[in-house]
């Protein structure tokens, strides 16, 4: 029987690097923020009567494949539920982290905001890009939605890459550049395969 969960070697490398450079608190904070984000998706998917066919953890993040949700509004809600849950989690962690000066809570807040902002970018395969694709497909058709998201993803990736390059000496410069390059490379062929 084929497993519904898969973890790539790239994901293991990413987690190892985070542990090496940030320690157990940074690794724990990222995993907690990511878990809350994914839980937000899962709760709404289940409430809408849908299911999850598969779940994978890649170097680029977590990805799940849905089933049983057949209308655009429900699919967009399921896609945006992760960032919404992440934002709520970040605000709660920030409040209690400041009150208690707890480093884990403060890092959870930081990663929660970072994951929320990143996932709302209008680029595929991020949640924001996928939600925009679903909505645009209903309004303009699959082909036009693909073109719009292709341009949007390219511009998003380009802007992140340039910002990362300009801030390369700063703390987040390399991360922005890597995120931008990943978004740019993800656009290659991904839009063509969206309309199934």
C-alpha positions as CSV (number, residue, x, y, z in Angstrom):
1,X,0.0,0.0,0.0
2,X,1.3,3.5,-0.9
3,X,2.0,5.8,2.0
4,X,0.0,9.0,2.2
5,X,2.9,10.9,3.9
6,X,6.3,11.4,2.3
7,X,9.3,13.3,3.6
8,X,12.0,14.2,1.1
9,X,15.8,14.2,1.7
10,X,15.7,17.9,1.0
11,X,13.3,18.5,3.9
12,X,15.6,16.5,6.2
13,X,18.5,18.6,5.0
14,X,16.5,21.8,5.6
15,X,15.6,20.8,9.1
16,X,19.2,19.7,9.9
17,X,20.5,23.1,8.7
18,X,17.9,25.0,10.8
19,X,18.9,22.9,13.8
20,X,22.6,23.5,13.2
21,X,22.3,27.2,12.7
22,X,19.4,28.1,15.0
23,X,19.3,25.3,17.6
24,X,16.5,23.4,19.0
25,X,14.3,26.4,19.9
26,X,14.4,27.7,16.3
27,X,13.7,24.3,14.9
28,X,10.8,23.7,17.4
29,X,9.3,27.2,16.6
30,X,9.3,26.5,12.9
31,X,7.8,23.1,13.3
32,X,5.1,24.4,15.6
33,X,4.2,27.3,13.3
34,X,4.1,25.0,10.2
35,X,2.0,22.5,12.1
36,X,-0.6,25.2,13.0
37,X,-0.6,26.4,9.4
38,X,-1.3,22.9,8.1
39,X,-3.9,22.2,10.8
40,X,-5.8,25.3,9.7
41,X,-6.0,23.8,6.2
42,X,-7.0,20.4,7.6
43,X,-9.8,21.7,9.8
44,X,-11.5,23.7,7.1
45,X,-11.1,20.8,4.6
46,X,-12.8,18.5,7.0
47,X,-15.5,21.0,7.8
48,X,-16.2,21.4,4.1
49,X,-16.6,17.6,3.7
50,X,-13.3,17.1,1.9
51,X,-10.3,14.9,2.5
52,X,-6.6,14.7,2.1
53,X,-5.2,12.3,-0.5
54,X,-1.5,12.8,0.3
55,X,0.8,14.9,2.4
56,X,4.5,15.6,1.7
57,X,7.2,17.5,3.3
58,X,9.7,18.9,0.7
59,X,12.7,21.3,1.0
60,X,10.3,24.0,-0.2
61,X,7.7,23.3,2.5
62,X,4.7,21.1,3.2
63,X,2.2,20.2,0.5
64,X,-1.1,18.4,0.6
65,X,-3.4,17.1,-2.1
66,X,-7.1,17.6,-1.6
67,X,-10.1,15.6,-2.6
68,X,-13.9,16.0,-2.3
69,X,-14.0,19.8,-2.6
70,X,-15.5,20.7,-5.9
71,X,-16.4,24.4,-5.9
72,X,-14.1,27.4,-6.1
73,X,-15.2,29.2,-2.9
74,X,-14.7,26.1,-0.8
75,X,-11.3,25.4,-2.3
76,X,-10.1,29.0,-1.9
77,X,-11.3,28.9,1.8
78,X,-9.4,25.7,2.4
79,X,-6.3,27.2,0.8
80,X,-6.5,30.5,2.8
81,X,-7.3,28.7,6.1
82,X,-3.6,27.9,6.7
83,X,-2.3,31.4,6.5
84,X,-5.3,32.6,8.7
85,X,-4.5,30.0,11.3
86,X,-0.8,30.9,11.2
87,X,-1.6,34.6,11.7
88,X,-3.8,33.9,14.7
89,X,-1.1,31.6,16.1
90,X,1.5,34.3,15.6
91,X,-0.5,37.0,17.3
92,X,-1.2,34.8,20.3
93,X,2.4,33.7,20.6
94,X,3.5,37.3,20.3
95,X,1.2,38.5,23.0
96,X,2.2,35.8,25.5
97,X,5.9,35.8,24.4
98,X,6.2,39.5,25.2
99,X,4.4,39.1,28.5
100,X,6.6,36.2,29.6
101,X,9.8,37.0,27.7
102,X,9.6,33.5,26.4
103,X,12.0,32.9,23.5
104,X,10.2,29.9,22.1
105,X,6.9,31.9,21.9
106,X,8.6,34.9,20.3
107,X,10.2,32.7,17.7
108,X,6.9,30.9,17.1
109,X,5.4,34.4,16.5
110,X,8.1,35.3,14.1
111,X,7.9,32.1,12.1
112,X,4.1,32.3,12.1
113,X,4.1,35.8,10.6
114,X,6.9,34.8,8.1
115,X,5.0,31.6,6.9
116,X,1.7,33.6,6.7
117,X,3.2,36.4,4.6
118,X,5.2,34.0,2.4
119,X,2.2,31.7,1.7
120,X,0.0,34.6,0.8
121,X,2.2,35.7,-2.1
122,X,0.5,35.6,-5.5
123,X,2.7,32.8,-6.9
124,X,2.2,29.1,-7.5
125,X,2.4,26.7,-5.7
126,X,2.0,28.9,-2.6
127,X,-1.5,29.1,-0.9
128,X,-2.0,32.7,-2.1
129,X,-1.2,31.8,-5.7
130,X,-3.4,28.6,-5.6
131,X,-6.3,30.5,-4.2
132,X,-5.9,33.3,-6.8
133,X,-5.8,30.6,-9.5
134,X,-9.0,29.0,-8.3
135,X,-10.8,32.4,-8.2
136,X,-9.4,33.6,-11.5
137,X,-10.2,30.3,-13.2
138,X,-13.8,30.7,-12.3
139,X,-13.9,34.3,-13.6
140,X,-11.7,34.0,-16.7
141,X,-11.1,30.4,-17.5
142,X,-8.2,28.1,-16.9
143,X,-5.9,29.4,-19.6
144,X,-6.1,33.1,-18.8
145,X,-5.8,32.3,-15.0
146,X,-2.7,30.4,-15.8
147,X,-1.1,33.2,-17.7
148,X,-2.0,35.8,-15.0
149,X,-0.5,33.6,-12.3
150,X,2.5,32.9,-14.5
151,X,3.3,36.6,-14.7
152,X,2.4,37.2,-11.1
153,X,4.7,34.4,-9.9
154,X,7.5,35.6,-12.1
155,X,7.3,39.1,-10.8
156,X,7.0,37.9,-7.2
157,X,10.0,35.7,-7.5
158,X,12.0,38.4,-9.3
159,X,11.2,41.0,-6.6
160,X,12.2,38.6,-3.8
161,X,15.4,37.7,-5.6
162,X,16.4,41.3,-6.2
163,X,15.5,42.3,-2.6
164,X,17.5,39.4,-1.3
165,X,20.5,40.4,-3.5
166,X,20.3,44.0,-2.2
167,X,20.1,42.8,1.4
168,X,22.6,39.9,1.0
169,X,24.8,41.3,3.8
170,X,21.9,41.6,6.2
171,X,20.3,38.8,8.2
172,X,17.4,37.9,5.9
173,X,19.0,38.7,2.6
174,X,20.1,35.1,1.7
175,X,16.7,33.7,2.8
176,X,14.8,36.2,0.6
177,X,17.1,35.5,-2.4
178,X,16.6,31.7,-2.0
179,X,12.8,32.1,-1.6
180,X,12.8,34.3,-4.8
181,X,14.9,31.8,-6.8
182,X,12.7,28.9,-5.6
183,X,9.5,30.8,-6.7
184,X,11.1,31.6,-10.1
185,X,12.1,28.0,-10.7
186,X,8.7,26.7,-9.5
187,X,7.0,28.7,-12.2
188,X,8.6,26.6,-14.9
189,X,6.0,24.2,-16.0
190,X,3.8,24.5,-12.9
191,X,1.2,26.7,-14.5
192,X,0.8,24.4,-17.4
193,X,-0.1,21.5,-15.1
194,X,-2.6,23.4,-12.9
195,X,-5.7,22.9,-15.1
196,X,-6.4,19.1,-14.8
